[in-house]
Amino acid sequence: MRRFFILVGTALLMVVLIGCGANQSMGQSDSAGITVRDPWVRAAVMSMAGDQSGAMGNMQGNMGHATPMAGMEGGHSHGDGYGNQAVSAAYMVLVNNSTNADAIVKAESDVAKTVELHNVIMENNVMQMRQVEAIEVPANGQVELKPGGYHVMLIGLNRDLKEGEEVVIKLTTRSGKTIEVKAPVRKP
């Protein structure tokens, strides 16, 4: 009889916990917000003498303005609008498990002097990279950060980013949540 009361008590406790929102940690409520899936950072070297396979190409322009692109972001700089600073980019899938839209409004990492949110667009038949204020993530939706689209730009690298290493990036959402992302470095 005692075992029966223990089982019934345990079952009632589970019902109460579920009813009080214990399922929030499973990503089924508004408080779950944005999560990150499949992050990675493009390998890059700081010296111009290294491997050029991830090079940015001959980009023109200034930070914060439209930057026409002859190649994709990542690798080194060659008069690319970033001076002689080495650059790279981070990619991932942003998943919003909430019924409210949210956005990534800031990114930080200790591997670069400057970290910006960017998008690549086609304008006047020229592919251009632009800094954006936010990357919107719809309610119960997702946005893929990928080469040729939205990405986190790492400008003025403090060190080489070698394949197999890991980079920590902190993302801040419009709702005030901070997300720490550990992204492996790899070649595209």
N, C-alpha and C positions, 0 to 999 in steps of 0.2 A: 504494500500500500504506500509506503514511504517513497519508493521508486516512482510510482505513478504521480505523486504530487511534485516530485522533482522534475519529471518530464513535462508535466502541465505548466509548472512555473517557468521552466526554460522556454517553452513555446510561447507563453504569454509575454515574456520579456522580449523575445524576438519580434513579436507583433507590435509591441509598444515602440521599440527602437526603430523599426521600419516606418511606423506611422509618424514618428518624430523627425524623420529626415535622415536616418542613418545611411540611406542610399546615396547621399550627396557625394561621398567619396568615390562612388562608382561613375561619376560623370553624368548623372541623370537629372541634375537640377541646375538652376540658374547660377548657383555659386561656383559651379565647376569651371565655367569660362573657357578660355583658350588653352589648349595643350599643343605640344609640338611632337611631330612624328618624322622620322627619317632625316634628321639633320646631317649636313656635311659641309665642309669648307674646302674650297679649291686650293690645292697645293701651290705655293709661290716661293720664290727666292728673292732676297733683297738685292743681290748684285746683278748687274746687267750681263755678266759673263756666264751665268748659269743656264739651265735648261729653259729654252724659249717656248716650250710646248703650250704653256698656259698664258702666253703673252696677251696683253690687252690689245695690241695692234696700234695703229696710228690714230688715236682718238684726239679730237680737238675740243677746246672749250674750257670753261672754268667750273669749279665745284659749285653746285647749287643752281647751275644753269643747264640748258640742254647741251648734251655732249654728243656730237655725231660720232658714230662708231664704224670703224673699218673691221674690227674684230669683236669678240665678246669679252666681258669683264673677267679679270683674274690674272695672275701671274705678275708681270713686271710693268713698269711704266716706260714709255718711249715718247716723251712729248705728248702725253695723253691727257692733258688738262689737270694733272695732279703733280706737276713739276717732275722731279726725279724721285718721287716717293713710290715705293713698292706697294702694290694693291692686291687684294684678293676679294672674294665674295663668299657669302654663306647662303645656303639653300636649305629648305625644309618644307614641311607641310604644316600649316596652321589649322587646327581643328577647333571649332567653337562648339562645345557641348552644351551651350546655353540656349534658352529661348529668346535671349536678347543679343542683338548685334554688338560687336566690340571691335577694337582695332589695336594693332601694334603701333605705338606712337614714339617709341624710343628704343635704341639698341646700344649696348656698350660691350666692350671687350678690352682686356689689357694687352692684346696682341697688336693693336693699332692705335695711332694717335687720334684718329677720327673714325667714327662708325656712323654710317648714314643708311637710311632706308631709301632704296632706289627702285625705279621701274624702267624698262626698256620699251620704247614705243617707235612706231614707224611714222615719220612726219616728212612730207614732201619727198617721198621715196628715199629717205635717209633714216637709218636706224639710229635712234638717239637714246642716251641714258639720262634720266632725270631724277633728282632727289625728290622724294615725296614726304609730306608731313605725317602720313599715316598709311598703314596697309589695313584696309577694312576687311573684317571677317564676318560674314553674315550669320545670323542666328541659325543654329543647327546646321552650319555649313563649314566649308573649308576653302583655303586658298593655298595654292602651291607656289612656293618661291623656287624659281628654277632659272637656269641660264636662258636669256632672251626675254625674261619677264621680271616680276618682282624679285628682289634679293636684298640682302644686307651687305653693304659695301664696307670693306675694311681698308682704310686709306692710311698710308704712312706706316707700314708694318714695322714693328719693333724687332722682329726676328723672322727667320725663314719659317715657312709653314711646310713641314715635311710630311709626306705620305705616312700614315700610321699614327701620327700624333693626334692629340685632341685639343680643341679650342673651346674655351668657355665663353658663351655669349649670354648677356642678360637682356631680356626683352621686357619692356614695360607696356602694359595695356592701358587703354583709355580709362578703364574702370579702376585702375590703380594696382592691379596685380603685377608682381614681378615673376618672370619665368626664367629660370637658369637652364640653359641649353648646353649640353656637352656634345660637341660636333666633331666627328672624326675628320681628319684631313685626308683628302684623296685627289687623285688626278681624274679629270672628267672622262 
